Amino acid sequence: MKNLEGLVEKYIKECNIEFTTINDLIIKEMYDEPLSNTQLKAVQNFYKMRINHLKSAVNETMFSKMTFLVRLAANLVPYREFI
């Protein structure tokens, strides 16, 4: 979880609208816009990471914190960080 926390903190400070995030890719996919192989790989890696993080929660408080962190990452971190 520390890696994800570090990424989120890094990009909260940078907050650049030029980044393409995981959520941007998911929205593109919902509208049937094609994604490159690299973009697809990033989305797949993000989903795997999300599942692993959420599975590791030992209680409800930790699960809530991890859910919040994963949502922030999907919205703030450039997708290339998940390749």
Buried (B, 14 or more C-beta within 10 A) or exposed (E): BEEBBEBBEEBEEEEEEEBEBBBBBBEBBEEEEEBEEEBEBBBEBBBEBBEEBEEEBEEEEBBEBBBEBBEBBBBBBBBEBBE
